[in-house]
Amino acid sequence: QRRGVFGIDDLEVRLEAAAAPQTDTNAASAAHEDDLRRIYHAAYALYGGDAQGADSLIALNERLPRHLRRGIITHLQQLHLPVNVSVDELPGEVQQADSVALRAFARKENALAVIKGEAEWVTEDGAPVVEMASEYRVIPELPEFRPGTLHVDDRIPADQMRPSQLSRNLSKTWGGSTVFALALYETQEALRETDDIRRQARFERAEQILKAQERDLPADDILRQQIRDLASFIAGASQP
């Protein structure tokens, strides 16, 4: 409420109402957290390469989650889907868990997917390349529709692993798989809704998500049939 001149370059000013109720802040944070869709990942198993290659693979393992999120978010933005997605590391005790325990953890956390995989440093025609084989385990599921695991293969030239290039070299299947998981999540939540209006709204949102992704798919993309199967399920389930 006052004006002044300060000789400080970095000054953060936050204004709050004197009697702002704490519950409003908590509610806003909870609402924001509810909008966040989580993807969990395990550290990739690493193979091959000399000392330099091994160091590069370790660096890739550390940087990959950030670039996966960047690529996924960019894909969602291109489809005009305003969804906030995080890519978080699995807790240490869950990293090596079997599939049943892994899915139980992911369901408890309301996650979209769990990512596991391996990366290898190979040389082709004298040029080093990183090959990645990843499993994208979709977590939301329906009583009659369980998509299971989607597979994503990436080949990244070693000289394209720079921060500005890494996410651009990742397969678009990452974004498409996430969109599919989002539609499956909305369908799952629609079936749990007891309010008819909210239920129908979730079904419609799931359909919109699928249509946006299908328009972006090549004709031979492996996701096309999955999308059509889910769209068919939604069409039947959303009938009054």
N, C-alpha and C positions, 0 to 999 in steps of 0.2 A: 504493500500500500504506500510505499515511499519510493522516490526516485533518488538515485545516487550514482556516482561514478566510482568504479572500483579499479584498482591497479592490479587485478588478478586475471590471468589469462583463462584459467580453467575454473569456472565457478558454476556449480550446479545449484539451482534454486528450485525448491518444490513448495508449492502452496497447497495447503490443506484447510478445509473448513474446521473451525475451532471445535465443533461438536460433531464431527463426522463419526457416525456409528461404525465400529469395527466390523460388525457383521456384514455390512455392505461390501467392504473390501474382501472379506473372506468369501462371500458369495460370488463376487466377480472373478476371484482367482479360481474358485471351484468350477465356475462356468467355462472359463478359459481352458482349464485342465480337461474338462469333459469334451471340448472340441478337438483335443489333441489325439491323434491316432498313432499308436506306437508300433514300431517294427524293431524286433530284437535281433541281434547278431552274435554269433560266436566268432572267436579268432579263427582265421583260416589256417588250415594245415599247409605248411610251406615245403617246397621240394626244389632241388636242383640249383645250379648256379655256382659260380666261384664265390670268393669272399665278397666281391662287389655285388654280385647277383643276390647273395643271401641278405646283404644289408638293404638292397633295394626292395626285396620281398618283405622284410620286416617293416620298412617304411611304408610300403603299400598297405600292409595289414593295419597300421595305425591310422592311415589317412583315408582308407576306403570308406568307412562309415560316413564321413563328412561329405565325400563326393557322391556317394550313393544318394544321400538325402538331397544334395543339390540337384542331381539329375532327376530324381523323382519329383521334387517340388517344381522344377522347370517344366516337366511333362504335365503336371496337374495344371499349372498356370496356362500352358498352351491350349489345354482343353477347357479353360475357364471354370475349373473346379477349385473353389477357394477352401481347400482343406489343409490343415496344418499337420504335418507328419514328422515324427522324430525317428531317428535310427539310434537305438541305445544298446549298449553292450549287455549281454546276459551276465547275471551274477556268476561268480567263480564256481559255486557249487552246482550250477545248472549247466555249465559249459559242456560237460561230458555226460550229461544225463541221457537216459534212453528216450525213445520217441514218446512213450507214454508220459513220463515225468516232464518232458519238455513241453508237450502240449498242455498238460495240466497247469504248469506255471504260466504259459502264455494266455490260456483262457482266464486264469485268475487275474492277470494284468489287463485283460480286455484288449489284447494285442491283435494287430492285423495279420502279422506274419512273423516267422522266425527264419533267419538266414544262416546257413552253414555252407562250408565249401572248402576248396583247396586251390592253391595257386602254385604254378611251376614256372621256373625261369628256363627257357629253352633258347637255342640259337638256330636261326633259319637263314641260310645264305649269308652267314657271317654277321647277321644282325640279331641282337637279343630281343626276345619277345616274352611277355608274361601271359600265360594262359590261365584263365580262371574257370573253374567248374563249380557252379553254385546251385544250392537247393533253396528254393523259396517256398517255405511251408506255410500255406494259407491256413489261418486259425479259425476264423468264423466258419460255421457249417450249419447246414439245415438237416432236418430229419431224413430227407430223401435226396440230398445233394451235398456230397463231400468231395471237394476238388482235390484234396491231398497236396502233393508236392509238384511245383512247377520248376523246370530246370532252365538255368540261364548260363550260357557260355560266352565268355569274353576273351578277346585276344588284343592285347595292348602292346604296341611297340614301346620298347624301353625309353626311347627319346620322347614319347608322348605321355609320360607319367608326371609331367610338370603340373603344378597346381592349377594353372589355367586350362590345361588340356585333359586332365584325367577324367572328369565327369563327362566330357564330350565324347570320349572314346568308349564309354560304357554302353551296353546294349539298351535299346529302347524297351526291351522286354521287362526291364526293371520297373519302368513307369507303368506299362500296360498291366503287369501283374498286380501292382499296387492299386490301380483303378479297379481291377476286377475284385480284389479283396475288399475294397471300400463298398462296392455294390453288394457284395455278399454280406458284409457287416450290416448295411442298411436293411437288407432283406431279413436277416436274422432278428434285428431289433423290431422290424415291423410285425413279425410273427409273435413277438413277446408283448406287443402293445395291446392294452385292453380298451383304449379309446379309439373308436372307429375312424375319426378324422385324422388323428396322428398316425394311425396304422396305414391309412391310404396315402398320406403324405410321404411316409417313408418308402412305400412301394414305388411311388412316382419318382422319388429322388433316385432310388436304385435304378429304375428304368432310364432316367436321364443320364446317369453316370455311364451305364452300359452303351447307350446310343452314342455318347460323345467319344467313347473309346473305340467302338466298332468303326466309326467313320475314319478313324486314324490308322486302322490296321491294314497291312498288306493282305492281299487275297489269300496267301498261303500261310498266314500267321497261325501258330499253334493255339493261340488264345481264342481265335474266332469261334470254334466249336464250343468252348467253355462258356463264352459269352452268350451264344445262342441258347445253350441248354439252360443257363440261369434265367435268361429273358423268358423262356418258355415256362419255367417254374413260377416266376413272378406273375405272369399272365394268368395262370391257373389259380394261384394262391390269393390274388387280389380281387377275384370275383366275389361279389356279395353273396 
